[in-house]
Amino acid sequence: SDALEEALDDLRERIRKAHMPTWMTEALTELQNQFPTNASIRCRSSTNNEDLPGFSGAGLYDSFTHHPDEGHLSKSIKQVFASLWNYRAFDERDFYRIDHNAAAMGVLIHKNFDGEQANGVAVTTDPFYQTEDSFYLNTQIGEDLVTNPDGESVPEEILLNKLNGRKFTLVRPSNRVPDGEQILSKSLLQDLQIVLNRIDASFRPHYNVLPWTKAFAMEIEFKITAEGAISIKQARPWVF
């Protein structure tokens, strides 16, 4: 309703104007000082009510880029936290009967990338075609996000062999590149095969999962930077 939307608008504004405890401000100052003074800092939303069984929270919350002329990092952090109470997020949680009072926001912080060649999502299994020993890769050029694509965007789909980075299947090409071309080169695929295996192996002990257990996988967001390097944005367990 209009009344609810106005109430949520007011709540977000109060969060954005709220005074942070001294310890938190000092911690953010220390964090901000770890970045070059002329660097923009990406503050990405990450909540405990995304990618739940039967519920996807993709696109419900807001991420912000903190630019050097915006002062203290707390400004953008509070903006991210305020988005926990976006009307669309509240409405979706309410529909799926997710406890609003149990919802919590976290912020992933990393250097903001300009001129990226590509962005993508990888899963350390093949949840869609059910092939054996494959990583699933979904990639698009530039900043044309695969997580929240526009209606005309068709990303590149690749099944990459877990054991041999030279073996892969191009399931579907991107509609943003010329016919016959692909976004991820053979050398990038070989590097991704190594990186994805390392990430999967690193997280399994934290979830008490044996190396050979198939009912576990990691979902990984990555970028190909302007320099052609792989940069991992975030990784989290895949919800089967």
matplotlib code that plots the C-alpha trace (Angstrom):
import matplotlib.pyplot as plt

x = [0.0, 1.0, 1.1, 3.5, 5.8, 5.9, 6.8, 9.6, 10.9, 11.0, 12.8, 15.5, 16.0, 16.5, 19.0, 21.0, 21.1, 21.7, 24.8, 27.2, 29.0, 32.6, 34.1, 32.2, 33.3, 36.9, 36.8, 35.4, 38.1, 40.8, 39.2, 38.8, 42.5, 43.5, 42.4, 44.3, 43.0, 41.8, 40.1, 36.3, 35.1, 32.3, 29.9, 27.9, 24.7, 24.6, 21.8, 21.0, 17.7, 19.0, 19.2, 17.2, 15.5, 12.5, 13.4, 15.8, 16.6, 18.5, 17.9, 15.9, 18.7, 21.0, 24.8, 26.6, 30.0, 31.7, 33.7, 36.7, 34.8, 32.0, 33.9, 33.7, 32.8, 30.0, 27.8, 27.6, 27.5, 24.4, 22.8, 23.4, 22.0, 18.9, 18.1, 17.2, 13.9, 13.2, 9.6, 10.2, 12.3, 9.8, 7.0, 8.9, 9.9, 6.3, 4.9, 7.3, 6.7, 10.3, 10.6, 11.5, 13.0, 15.4, 16.7, 20.2, 22.5, 26.2, 28.4, 31.1, 33.7, 36.2, 37.9, 35.5, 36.4, 36.2, 36.2, 35.8, 35.9, 33.3, 31.4, 30.0, 28.7, 30.2, 28.8, 31.1, 28.7, 26.3, 22.9, 21.0, 22.2, 23.2, 26.4, 29.1, 32.4, 31.5, 31.5, 28.7, 29.7, 27.3, 29.2, 28.4, 30.6, 31.4, 29.0, 26.0, 25.2, 24.2, 22.7, 20.2, 20.1, 17.9, 15.3, 17.4, 20.6, 21.6, 24.7, 27.3, 26.9, 29.8, 30.3, 33.9, 35.5, 36.5, 39.6, 40.9, 40.6, 41.2, 37.9, 34.7, 31.4, 29.9, 26.2, 25.1, 27.0, 26.4, 24.3, 26.6, 29.6, 30.0, 29.0, 31.6, 33.3, 33.1, 33.8, 36.0, 39.1, 40.7, 43.5, 40.9, 39.0, 42.1, 42.8, 39.1, 39.3, 42.1, 40.6, 37.1, 38.6, 40.6, 37.5, 35.4, 38.1, 38.7, 35.1, 34.2, 36.0, 34.1, 30.8, 32.1, 31.7, 33.9, 35.9, 33.9, 30.4, 28.5, 25.6, 27.7, 28.8, 29.9, 28.3, 31.0, 30.7, 33.7, 35.0, 37.5, 39.2, 40.2, 43.7, 42.3, 42.8, 40.2, 38.9, 36.6, 33.8, 32.2, 31.6, 28.8, 27.3, 24.9, 21.4, 20.3]
y = [0.0, 3.7, 4.0, 1.0, 2.4, 5.8, 4.2, 2.2, 5.3, 7.0, 4.1, 4.0, 7.7, 7.4, 4.6, 6.7, 9.6, 7.4, 8.0, 5.1, 3.9, 5.2, 1.7, 1.1, 4.5, 3.8, 0.3, 1.7, 4.5, 1.8, -0.2, 2.8, 3.7, 0.4, 1.6, 4.1, 7.6, 8.0, 4.6, 4.1, 1.4, -1.0, -1.8, -4.8, -5.9, -9.5, -10.7, -13.8, -14.2, -14.6, -17.8, -19.7, -23.0, -21.9, -18.2, -16.0, -12.5, -11.4, -7.8, -7.0, -5.0, -2.2, -2.0, 1.3, 2.6, 4.9, 7.6, 9.4, 12.8, 11.3, 11.5, 8.8, 5.2, 5.1, 7.0, 4.2, 1.5, 3.0, 3.2, -0.5, -1.3, 0.9, -1.1, -4.0, -2.1, -1.5, -1.9, -4.7, -6.6, -6.2, -7.3, -10.4, -11.5, -11.0, -13.1, -15.9, -15.6, -14.8, -13.2, -9.5, -9.3, -12.1, -10.4, -9.1, -7.2, -7.6, -5.7, -7.1, -4.4, -4.4, -2.1, -0.9, -2.0, 0.2, -1.1, -4.8, -7.1, -9.5, -10.6, -14.0, -16.6, -20.0, -23.1, -25.9, -28.4, -28.5, -27.9, -27.3, -29.9, -32.5, -33.5, -35.2, -33.5, -30.1, -26.5, -24.4, -20.9, -18.1, -15.0, -11.7, -8.9, -5.7, -4.6, -6.3, -8.3, -11.9, -11.7, -9.0, -9.0, -6.9, -8.6, -8.7, -10.0, -13.6, -14.6, -17.2, -20.7, -23.0, -26.4, -26.6, -29.9, -30.0, -32.1, -30.6, -26.9, -27.6, -29.5, -27.5, -27.3, -24.0, -24.6, -21.2, -18.1, -14.6, -12.4, -9.5, -10.8, -11.4, -14.8, -17.5, -15.7, -16.4, -14.3, -16.6, -17.5, -20.9, -19.6, -17.9, -21.2, -23.1, -20.5, -20.7, -24.4, -24.1, -21.3, -22.9, -26.2, -24.3, -22.4, -25.5, -27.4, -24.5, -24.2, -27.9, -28.2, -25.2, -27.0, -30.4, -31.8, -34.6, -34.0, -36.6, -35.5, -34.4, -32.7, -29.6, -26.8, -23.2, -20.3, -17.8, -14.4, -13.3, -10.5, -10.4, -7.1, -4.5, -6.1, -9.6, -10.9, -13.0, -11.3, -13.2, -11.0, -13.4, -17.1, -18.8, -22.3, -23.3, -24.1, -27.4]
z = [0.0, -0.3, 3.5, 3.7, 1.0, 2.7, 6.0, 4.4, 2.7, 6.0, 7.7, 4.9, 5.3, 9.1, 8.5, 6.1, 8.6, 11.6, 13.8, 13.8, 17.0, 17.3, 17.0, 13.8, 12.3, 13.2, 11.7, 8.5, 8.5, 8.8, 6.0, 3.7, 4.3, 2.8, -0.6, -2.7, -2.1, -5.7, -5.8, -6.0, -3.6, -4.5, -1.6, -2.5, -0.6, 0.8, 3.0, 4.9, 3.0, -0.5, -2.5, 0.1, -0.9, -3.0, -2.8, -4.7, -3.5, -6.6, -7.4, -4.2, -2.5, -3.6, -4.0, -4.2, -5.5, -3.1, -5.0, -3.6, -3.4, -1.2, 2.1, 4.7, 3.6, 6.2, 3.8, 1.2, 3.9, 5.4, 2.0, 1.5, 4.9, 4.2, 1.1, 3.4, 3.7, 0.0, -0.7, -3.3, -0.8, 2.0, -0.4, -1.5, 2.0, 3.1, 0.2, 1.0, 4.8, 5.6, 9.0, 8.5, 12.0, 11.2, 8.0, 8.2, 5.8, 5.2, 2.8, 0.6, -0.2, -3.0, -5.5, -8.1, -11.6, -14.7, -18.2, -17.4, -20.3, -18.9, -15.9, -15.0, -12.6, -12.2, -10.4, -9.4, -10.7, -13.6, -12.1, -15.4, -17.9, -15.3, -17.0, -15.1, -14.0, -15.4, -14.1, -15.4, -16.6, -17.5, -18.9, -20.6, -21.9, -20.1, -17.4, -18.9, -15.8, -15.9, -12.4, -13.4, -17.2, -19.4, -21.5, -24.7, -23.1, -23.9, -22.0, -23.0, -21.5, -21.2, -19.6, -18.5, -17.6, -14.0, -14.6, -17.8, -18.6, -22.3, -22.6, -22.7, -24.5, -25.7, -25.0, -26.1, -27.4, -26.2, -28.4, -27.6, -29.6, -33.4, -34.7, -34.2, -31.3, -27.6, -24.5, -22.5, -24.4, -24.1, -21.8, -19.5, -19.3, -18.3, -15.6, -14.4, -14.2, -11.7, -9.7, -9.4, -8.2, -5.5, -4.3, -4.1, -2.3, 0.1, 1.2, 1.7, 5.1, 6.4, 5.7, 6.8, 3.2, 2.0, -1.2, -3.2, -2.1, -5.1, -3.3, -2.7, -5.0, -4.9, -6.8, -7.8, -9.3, -11.3, -13.5, -16.4, -15.7, -18.4, -18.2, -18.9, -15.4, -13.4, -10.3, -7.9, -6.6, -4.2, -3.5, -1.6, -1.4, -4.2, -3.0, -4.4]

ax = plt.figure().add_subplot(projection="3d")
ax.plot(x, y, z, "-o")
ax.set_aspect("equal")
plt.show()
